[in-house]
Amino acid sequence: MGDQVTVTAAEIARLTKVERAAVSNWRRRHADFPSPVGGTAANPLYALQEVERWLAARGRTASIEPLDRLWQELRVYSEDGSLAEALGDVASFLSCEGLWADWASQPDEVIAQRLPGAVAQKSRLPGQVPFPQGLRPAQVPFWRRLADIADQHPADDLFEELHSRYLDSTSRTAPATSVELASLIATMAGPGSAAFDPACGSGNLLRTLTAKTGASPAGQEIDPALARIAAFRLRRGDVRAGDSLRDDRFPTAPGYDLVACDPPTGVKEWGYEDLGYDPRWEFGLPPRAESELAWLQHCYAHLRPGGTAIMVMPIAAASRRSGRRIRGELLRRGALREVVALPPGLASGHSLGLHLWIITRPRTDAPQSPMTVRMIDASALDRDRLCGLADAFAGEPGVMADVPVVDLLDDEVDLTPSRYIQRPVHAVADDHTTALAGLVPLLHRLVREPPVRYGRADPPVPLPTVSLADLVKAGAVEVLLNRDAPGSGLCPRPGDILVPVLDAASAPTVLTEPLNEPPTDRHLLRCDPDVLDPYFVAGFLRSEVNVRQAVTGTGTFRYDVRRAVIPRLPLEEQRRYGAEFRRLADFAKLLHRAAALGDDVVRLAHDGLTTGVFDPLPEGE
């Protein structure tokens, strides 16, 4: 392992607030620009200290926050093992409150020799022993810096910052449940005293569930490093390390009210040869290639009568021929209650859509098995509409249908919702007429209300700026990060700003209507109206400088709003800018609405022409 902190060209651009092309120009034009110390020809790595010295010699400064530097050092630290192991060591270290006070004055050599044993003795996190690779004196400065930062930030908040960067890192090998998917599952979960996840990973799903429902979390994770991470993030929970299918650490009785699981998919070595006669296979032995059906039955085995399990399933699991016997038994026993097809983009490991299967263990006093299964096809819907699926789409044609079990028990036992949800033929013509009637006036408005032309300042006038973090400290802005949205109890209100987390094409928006709860795919900002104009803030959050800072060294867009900068202007001047940004936002909304209606007009026309609803007009009419 090299002990120097390295950065990519993209990270240098972000730290110096320039375009990446500018960094490429520095490399070409300046012979003394630091040489790469690693990486590849296409993506070289540079020593951060050398880059900082080179920039300082030319009057430039690299604005690197302490947490950013700590993250870069953690990446270097993890080169001897894995990033998850290194983050697990951080979790173990932070869980030993007060430990560092006894070590701060010790020399690096002594700390390297004795600290691992002290942490192992005091930390009670499950999984592997801390510092499995040992500790070298050259690595001790990282722990000194971590301890210093931990003195200034709550340990939980500090760890969540590092964990969020871990989730964005290309070095992460294990998939993780997105906050958005976890929040959706939580909205579908009923009340319960305890929630169980037998494949909990680093704890995203359990953390969101317990924040929203108040249930006590319990989970198991096969990766010992991830088990340590999850246990630290779920302080009041019961997290155990081990292979859930081969070595279940939780008894099946009395069971849980709620089980939620986003299991690993496509795993063939899940224990097929060892678990042939396992009592958990109530619906049949899972095929070797269908580990998801093994996880589903494992979750069902941990349900108490009347309990509910919500399973994240790949689309193929609904129709694979090898799994039809188990699907059929789920239907005959009345265990499967609902299948929901979700839009693409919610999975962390791929861009395909997902299904949610909602299963229940019938009560012993239940009069009879349910005669229908609710099918919801939300695969083509806007993700903003997903929360509260059952209530939002009840009776909506083309989205939801209650399908008789007898209709599902055919030769294929296909549980794909789109197969059973048909759009009424008459609705195509009605919807086409409605969409066309809405599109025409929008097109006229676009012509009548184009964006205004602005005067040109030559040269451009620089504006003094202040960071959003400083505005937060001053009490001018409140920030709710997306990861803290579940269970926050905050109700977004008009004037609040929603900032996209992972979508560079989505602009910050100012709310004009209240929401029941903050979205999990956006940060929320609340401005003091006596100090800041929200439209002014939202407009500058979209500036090139701020968007560039949101692009990580791996090319991932992740907006950390606290690093954004806002011009320091009087409130009246802010409102003047805010009015222009508002007009631009209204035009953009109009443009997007026209585009969406235009797509609907074309799509419905195709549907009508291909189903016989519409008759093409004669040539020339």
C-alpha positions in Angstrom: 0.0 0.0 0.0 1.2 3.5 -0.8 0.7 5.7 2.3 0.1 9.0 0.3 -3.4 10.3 -0.4 -4.1 10.3 -4.1 -6.7 12.1 -6.2 -8.0 11.8 -9.8 -8.1 14.7 -12.3 -11.8 15.0 -11.7 -11.2 15.4 -8.0 -8.6 18.0 -8.6 -11.1 19.9 -10.8 -13.7 19.8 -8.1 -11.3 20.9 -5.3 -10.1 23.9 -7.4 -13.6 24.7 -8.8 -12.5 24.5 -12.5 -13.6 22.4 -15.4 -11.8 19.0 -15.8 -10.5 20.3 -19.2 -8.5 22.9 -17.2 -6.7 20.2 -15.3 -5.9 18.4 -18.6 -4.5 21.7 -19.9 -2.3 22.1 -16.8 -0.9 18.6 -17.4 0.0 19.4 -21.0 1.3 22.9 -20.6 3.2 22.7 -17.4 6.2 20.4 -17.3 6.4 20.7 -13.5 2.8 19.5 -13.0 3.0 16.5 -10.7 3.5 13.1 -12.3 1.0 10.3 -11.8 1.8 8.0 -8.9 -0.7 5.3 -9.8 -4.0 4.5 -11.6 -4.1 4.0 -15.4 -3.2 6.0 -18.4 -6.9 6.8 -18.9 -7.5 7.6 -15.2 -4.2 8.5 -13.5 -3.8 9.2 -9.8 -1.8 12.1 -8.3 -0.4 12.6 -4.8 -2.6 15.1 -3.1 0.3 16.8 -1.3 2.2 17.3 -4.5 -0.9 18.8 -6.2 -1.5 21.1 -3.3 2.1 22.3 -3.4 1.9 22.9 -7.1 -1.3 24.8 -6.8 0.0 26.9 -3.9 3.1 27.9 -6.0 0.7 29.4 -8.6 -1.5 31.2 -6.1 -4.3 28.6 -6.2 -5.8 26.8 -3.3 -7.4 23.4 -3.2 -10.4 23.7 -0.9 -10.6 20.2 0.7 -12.8 19.7 3.7 -11.6 17.6 6.6 -14.1 14.9 5.9 -13.1 14.8 2.2 -9.5 14.4 3.2 -10.4 11.7 5.8 -12.3 9.8 3.0 -9.3 10.0 0.7 -7.1 8.7 3.5 -9.5 5.9 4.1 -9.3 4.9 0.5 -5.6 4.7 0.8 -5.8 2.8 4.1 -8.1 0.2 2.5 -5.6 -0.8 -0.2 -4.2 -3.5 2.1 -7.6 -5.1 2.4 -11.0 -4.1 1.4 -12.9 -0.8 1.7 -15.6 -2.5 3.7 -13.1 -3.9 6.1 -11.5 -0.5 6.6 -14.9 1.1 7.2 -15.7 -1.7 9.6 -12.5 -0.9 11.5 -13.8 2.7 11.7 -17.1 1.5 13.1 -15.3 -0.6 15.7 -13.1 2.4 16.6 -15.9 4.8 16.9 -18.0 2.4 19.0 -15.3 2.5 21.7 -16.2 5.9 23.2 -13.5 7.5 25.3 -10.9 5.0 24.2 -8.7 7.4 22.3 -8.1 9.7 25.3 -5.8 7.1 26.7 -3.8 6.8 23.4 -3.5 10.3 22.0 -0.1 11.0 23.6 1.4 7.6 22.7 3.9 7.3 19.9 2.8 5.8 16.6 4.8 2.6 17.2 3.1 1.9 20.5 -0.4 2.7 19.1 0.2 0.4 16.1 1.2 -2.4 18.4 -1.5 -2.1 21.1 -4.6 -0.3 19.6 -6.0 -3.3 17.7 -6.2 -5.4 20.8 -7.7 -2.6 22.8 -10.4 -1.9 20.2 -11.1 -5.7 19.9 -11.5 -5.9 23.7 -13.9 -2.9 24.1 -15.9 -3.0 20.9 -18.9 -5.3 20.9 -19.7 -5.2 17.2 -20.3 -8.6 15.6 -18.3 -10.0 12.7 -14.6 -10.2 12.3 -12.0 -9.0 14.8 -11.1 -5.4 14.2 -7.9 -4.7 12.3 -7.7 -8.1 10.6 -4.7 -6.8 8.6 -3.0 -5.5 11.7 -1.8 -1.9 12.1 1.4 -0.3 11.0 3.0 2.9 12.5 2.6 4.6 9.1 -1.2 4.1 9.3 -1.6 5.6 12.7 -1.9 9.3 11.5 -5.2 8.3 9.9 -6.6 7.2 13.3 -5.3 10.4 14.9 -7.2 12.4 12.2 -10.3 10.3 12.7 -10.2 10.9 16.4 -9.7 14.6 16.0 -12.7 14.9 13.6 -14.8 12.7 15.9 -14.2 15.2 18.7 -15.9 17.8 16.5 -18.8 15.8 15.0 -21.2 13.2 16.5 -19.9 9.7 15.8 -23.1 8.6 14.1 -23.1 11.6 11.8 -19.4 11.2 11.0 -19.8 7.5 10.2 -22.9 8.2 8.0 -20.8 10.7 5.9 -18.1 8.0 5.3 -20.8 5.4 4.7 -22.5 7.5 2.1 -19.2 7.9 0.2 -18.6 4.2 0.5 -22.0 3.5 -1.2 -20.9 5.8 -4.1 -17.5 4.2 -4.4 -16.6 2.0 -7.3 -14.5 0.0 -4.8 -17.7 -1.2 -3.2 -18.3 -4.9 -4.2 -21.5 -5.7 -2.4 -24.8 -4.2 -3.7 -26.8 -2.1 -1.3 -30.5 -1.2 -1.0 -31.0 2.4 -2.1 -32.6 4.8 0.3 -35.4 5.4 -2.2 -36.3 1.7 -2.4 -36.0 1.2 1.3 -38.3 4.1 1.9 -40.9 2.7 -0.5 -40.8 -0.7 1.3 -41.2 1.1 4.6 -44.3 2.9 3.4 -45.8 -0.5 2.5 -44.9 -2.0 5.8 -47.5 -2.2 8.5 -46.9 -1.6 12.2 -44.8 -4.1 14.2 -42.7 -4.3 17.3 -39.7 -5.9 15.5 -38.4 -5.9 11.9 -36.1 -8.6 10.6 -33.8 -8.6 7.5 -31.8 -11.8 7.0 -29.6 -10.2 4.3 -29.1 -6.8 5.9 -25.9 -5.7 4.2 -24.7 -2.4 5.7 -28.2 -1.8 7.2 -29.9 0.6 4.7 -33.2 -1.2 4.6 -33.4 -1.9 8.4 -32.3 1.6 9.2 -35.1 3.1 7.1 -37.7 0.6 8.3 -37.1 1.3 11.9 -36.9 5.1 11.4 -40.4 5.0 9.8 -42.1 2.3 11.9 -40.3 2.5 15.2 -39.8 -1.3 15.1 -36.8 -2.8 16.8 -34.3 -4.0 14.1 -32.8 -7.5 13.8 -30.6 -8.7 11.0 -28.0 -11.1 9.8 -25.3 -10.5 7.2 -22.8 -13.0 5.7 -20.0 -10.4 5.1 -18.4 -9.9 8.5 -17.3 -6.4 7.6 -20.7 -5.3 6.6 -22.2 -6.9 9.7 -19.9 -4.6 11.8 -21.1 -1.6 9.8 -24.8 -2.5 10.1 -24.4 -3.1 13.8 -22.9 0.4 14.3 -25.6 2.1 12.3 -28.3 0.1 14.1 -27.1 0.8 17.7 -30.3 -0.5 19.4 -30.7 -3.5 17.1 -29.6 -7.1 17.1 -27.2 -7.7 14.2 -25.4 -11.1 13.8 -22.8 -12.3 11.4 -23.2 -15.5 9.4 -24.7 -17.2 6.4 -28.5 -16.9 6.9 -29.4 -19.9 4.6 -26.7 -22.3 5.9 -26.3 -21.0 9.5 -29.4 -19.2 10.6 -28.6 -17.3 13.8 -32.3 -16.4 14.5 -35.0 -18.8 15.7 -38.0 -19.2 13.5 -40.3 -19.1 16.5 -42.1 -17.1 17.7 -41.4 -15.1 14.5 -41.6 -11.5 13.4 -44.5 -9.2 12.5 -42.4 -7.8 9.7 -39.6 -9.3 7.5 -38.1 -7.3 4.7 -35.4 -8.5 2.4 -33.4 -7.4 -0.6 -31.5 -10.6 -1.1 -28.5 -11.3 -3.3 -29.6 -12.4 -6.8 -28.1 -14.8 -9.3 -26.2 -16.8 -6.6 -25.9 -20.4 -7.4 -23.8 -21.6 -4.5 -26.4 -20.8 -1.9 -26.5 -24.2 -0.3 -28.6 -26.3 -2.6 -26.6 -29.5 -1.9 -26.6 -29.0 1.8 -30.2 -27.9 2.5 -32.3 -30.4 0.5 -34.4 -31.5 3.4 -34.6 -28.2 5.3 -37.9 -27.6 7.1 -38.0 -24.0 5.7 -38.9 -25.2 2.2 -42.7 -25.3 2.9 -43.5 -24.6 -0.7 -40.9 -26.9 -2.3 -37.2 -27.2 -2.7 -35.8 -24.1 -4.4 -34.1 -24.8 -7.7 -30.4 -24.4 -7.8 -30.5 -21.3 -10.1 -33.3 -19.6 -8.1 -31.7 -18.6 -4.8 -34.4 -15.8 -4.5 -37.0 -18.5 -3.8 -34.8 -19.9 -1.1 -34.6 -16.4 0.5 -38.4 -16.0 0.2 -39.1 -19.2 2.1 -36.4 -18.3 4.6 -38.2 -15.1 5.3 -41.6 -16.8 5.4 -40.2 -19.2 8.0 -39.5 -16.3 10.3 -43.0 -14.8 10.1 -45.4 -15.2 13.0 -49.1 -15.9 12.0 -50.5 -12.7 10.5 -47.0 -11.3 9.9 -46.0 -9.8 6.5 -42.8 -10.2 4.5 -41.8 -7.8 1.7 -39.4 -9.3 -0.8 -37.4 -7.5 -3.5 -37.4 -9.9 -6.4 -35.9 -9.9 -9.9 -38.4 -9.7 -12.7 -37.5 -13.1 -14.0 -38.5 -14.8 -10.7 -42.2 -14.2 -11.6 -42.1 -16.3 -14.8 -39.1 -18.7 -14.7 -40.3 -22.2 -15.5 -38.1 -23.8 -12.8 -39.9 -21.9 -10.1 -43.6 -22.4 -11.1 -44.2 -25.2 -8.6 -43.2 -22.9 -5.7 -45.2 -20.0 -7.1 -48.2 -22.3 -7.4 -47.9 -23.4 -3.8 -47.7 -19.8 -2.6 -51.0 -19.1 -4.3 -52.7 -22.3 -3.1 -51.7 -21.7 0.5 -52.9 -18.0 0.4 -49.4 -16.7 1.2 -48.9 -14.4 -1.8 -51.0 -11.3 -1.4 -49.5 -8.7 -3.8 -47.0 -8.3 -6.6 -45.8 -4.8 -7.5 -43.7 -4.1 -10.6 -41.4 -1.1 -10.0 -39.8 1.3 -12.5 -36.1 1.0 -13.5 -33.5 2.8 -11.5 -34.3 1.6 -7.9 -31.8 -1.2 -7.8 -28.2 -0.3 -6.9 -26.5 -3.0 -9.0 -28.3 -2.7 -12.3 -30.7 -0.5 -14.2 -33.5 -3.1 -14.7 -36.9 -2.9 -13.0 -37.8 -4.9 -9.8 -40.8 -6.6 -8.3 -41.9 -6.5 -4.8 -43.7 -9.7 -3.5 -45.8 -9.2 -0.4 -46.4 -12.5 1.4 -48.2 -13.2 4.7 -48.4 -16.2 7.0 -52.1 -16.9 7.4 -53.5 -16.8 10.9 -54.6 -20.2 12.3 -58.1 -18.7 12.9 -58.4 -17.3 9.3 -61.7 -18.4 7.7 -60.2 -19.2 4.3 -57.4 -18.3 2.0 -57.7 -15.1 -0.1 -59.3 -15.6 -3.5 -57.4 -12.9 -5.3 -53.9 -11.5 -5.6 -53.4 -7.7 -6.1 -51.3 -6.9 -9.1 -49.8 -3.4 -9.5 -47.9 -2.4 -12.6 -46.0 0.8 -11.7 -43.1 0.0 -14.0 -43.9 3.0 -16.3 -44.9 5.5 -13.6 -43.0 8.4 -12.3 -41.1 7.3 -9.2 -42.5 10.3 -7.3 -45.9 8.6 -7.3 -44.8 5.3 -5.8 -45.3 6.0 -2.1 -48.6 4.8 -0.9 -49.2 2.5 -3.9 -52.3 0.8 -2.6 -54.1 4.0 -1.9 -52.9 6.1 -4.8 -53.9 3.7 -7.6 -57.0 2.0 -6.3 -59.3 1.7 -9.2 -57.0 3.3 -11.7 -57.2 1.5 -15.0 -54.1 0.1 -16.4 -52.2 0.1 -13.1 -54.0 -2.1 -10.6 -56.1 -5.2 -10.7 -57.2 -7.9 -8.2 -56.7 -11.1 -10.1 -58.5 -14.3 -9.0 -56.0 -17.0 -7.8 -57.7 -19.5 -10.2 -56.6 -17.4 -13.2 -53.0 -17.4 -12.0 -52.8 -21.2 -11.5 -52.3 -22.1 -15.2 -49.4 -24.1 -16.7 -47.0 -21.2 -16.4 -48.1 -19.6 -13.0 -46.7 -16.3 -14.3 -46.9 -13.5 -11.7 -45.8 -10.6 -13.9 -48.3 -7.8 -13.2 -48.4 -6.4 -16.8 -49.8 -9.8 -18.0 -53.0 -9.3 -16.1 -53.5 -5.5 -16.3 -55.1 -4.4 -19.5 -55.9 -0.8 -20.4 -59.6 -0.5 -21.4 -59.9 0.0 -25.2 -62.3 2.9 -24.9 -59.8 4.7 -22.6 -57.2 4.9 -25.4 -59.5 7.2 -27.5 -60.6 9.2 -24.5 -57.0 9.7 -23.2 -55.8 10.6 -26.7 -58.5 13.3 -27.0 -57.6 14.6 -23.5 -53.8 14.7 -24.2 -54.3 16.4 -27.5 -56.6 19.0 -26.0 -54.0 19.8 -23.3 -51.0 19.9 -25.8 -52.3 22.5 -28.2 -52.7 25.4 -25.8 -49.3 24.5 -24.3 -47.7 24.8 -27.7 -49.3 28.2 -28.1 -48.0 29.4 -24.7 -44.5 28.3 -25.6 -44.6 30.5 -28.6 -46.1 33.4 -26.8 -43.9 33.2 -23.6 -40.3 32.4 -24.6 -37.5 33.1 -22.2 -36.4 36.8 -22.1 -33.0 38.0 -23.5 -30.6 39.4 -20.9 -28.1 42.2 -21.0 -24.5 41.0 -21.4 -21.8 42.1 -18.8 -18.4 42.3 -20.4 -16.3 41.4 -18.6 -18.4 39.2 -16.2 -18.9 40.7 -12.7 -17.7 38.3 -10.0 -20.0 37.9 -7.0 -18.8 37.4 -3.4 -19.9 34.0 -2.2 -20.6 32.1 1.0 -20.8 28.4 1.5 -24.1 26.8 2.4 -22.4 25.2 5.3 -21.7 28.7 6.7 -25.3 29.7 6.1 -26.4 26.6 8.1 -24.1 27.6 11.0 -25.5 31.1 10.9 -29.1 29.7 11.1 -30.1 31.1 7.7 -30.7 27.6 6.2 -31.9 24.3 7.6 -30.7 21.2 5.7 -32.3 17.7 5.8 -30.2 15.2 3.9 -32.0 12.6 1.9 -30.6 9.7 4.1 -32.1 11.4 7.2 -35.6 11.9 5.6 -37.2 8.5 6.7 -38.6 9.0 10.1 -37.6 12.7 10.4 -41.2 13.8 10.9 -40.6 16.9 8.8 -43.4 18.0 6.6 -42.1 19.9 3.5 -44.0 23.2 3.0 -44.2 25.8 0.3 -40.9 27.7 0.0 -38.7 24.6 0.8 -36.1 23.7 -1.8 -35.7 20.1 -3.0 -32.3 19.3 -4.4 -31.7 16.1 -6.4 -29.1 13.7 -5.0 -28.1 11.5 -7.9 -29.7 13.0 -11.0 -27.6 15.7 -12.7 -30.5 16.4 -15.2 -32.9 17.3 -12.4 -32.9 20.9 -11.2 -33.4 22.1 -7.6 -37.0 23.1 -7.2 -39.0 25.3 -4.8 -42.1 23.7 -3.4 -45.4 25.5 -4.1 -47.5 22.9 -2.2 -47.0 21.0 1.0 -45.9 17.3 1.0 -46.8 14.7 3.6 -43.2 13.7 4.0 -39.8 14.6 2.5 -38.7 12.6 -0.6 -35.8 10.2 -0.1 -34.1 11.0 -3.5 -33.7 14.7 -2.7 -32.2 16.9 0.0 -34.5 19.4 1.6 -33.4 23.0 2.3 -35.5 25.5 4.4 -34.5 29.1 4.2 -35.1 31.9 6.6 -37.3 34.2 4.5 -35.9 37.3 6.2 -32.4 36.4 5.1 -32.6 34.3 1.9 -35.0 34.2 -1.1 -35.6 30.4 -1.9 -35.8 30.9 -5.7 -32.5 32.8 -5.6 -30.9 29.9 -3.6 -32.4 27.2 -5.9 -31.2 29.0 -9.0 -27.6 29.3 -7.8 -27.6 25.7 -6.6 -27.9 24.8 -10.2 -24.8 26.9 -11.2 -21.9 25.1 -13.0 -19.6 25.7 -10.1 -22.0 23.8 -7.7 -22.8 21.1 -10.2 -19.1 20.4 -10.8 -18.6 19.9 -7.1 -21.3 17.3 -7.1 -19.4 15.0 -9.5 -17.1 12.6 -7.6 -13.8 11.3 -8.8 -15.5 8.1 -10.2 -17.8 10.2 -12.4 -20.8 9.7 -10.1 -23.1 12.7 -9.6 -23.9 13.1 -5.9 -25.0 16.5 -4.7 -23.6 17.4 -1.3 -25.5 20.7 -0.8 -23.4 21.8 2.2 -20.4 22.4 -0.2 -22.4 24.6 -2.5 -21.7 28.3 -2.6 -24.2 31.1 -2.8 -23.6 34.8 -3.7 -23.7 37.2 -0.8 -26.3 39.8 -1.9 -28.9 42.0 -0.2 -32.4 40.4 0.1 -33.9 42.8 -2.5 -31.2 41.9 -5.0 -31.7 38.2 -4.2 -35.4 38.6 -5.0 -34.6 40.2 -8.4 -32.5 37.2 -9.3 -35.1 34.9 -7.8 -37.8 36.3 -10.0 -35.7 35.5 -13.1 -35.0 32.0 -11.9 -38.7 31.5 -11.2 -39.6 32.6 -14.7 -37.0 30.2 -16.1 -38.4 27.4 -13.9 -41.9 28.1 -15.1 -40.8 27.9 -18.7 -38.9 24.7 -18.1 -42.0 23.2 -16.4 -44.1 24.3 -19.4 -41.6 22.8 -21.8 -41.4 19.5 -19.9 -45.2 19.3 -19.7 -45.6 19.9 -23.4 -43.0 17.2 -24.1 -44.7 14.7 -21.8 -48.1 15.4 -23.4 -46.6 15.1 -26.8 -45.2 11.7 -26.0 -48.7 10.7 -24.7 -50.4 11.9 -27.9 -48.0 9.8 -30.0 -48.1 6.7 -27.8 -51.9 6.7 -27.6 -52.2 7.3 -31.3 -50.0 4.2 -31.9 -52.1 2.2 -29.5 -55.3 3.3 -31.1 -54.1 2.6 -34.6 -52.7 -0.8 -33.8 -55.8 -2.0 -31.8 -58.4 -0.9 -34.2 -59.7 2.0 -32.1 -58.6 4.6 -34.6 -59.2 4.5 -38.4 -56.5 6.3 -40.4 -57.8 9.3 -42.3 -57.9 9.2 -46.1 -54.8 10.7 -47.8 -55.0 14.5 -47.8 -57.6 15.0 -45.1 
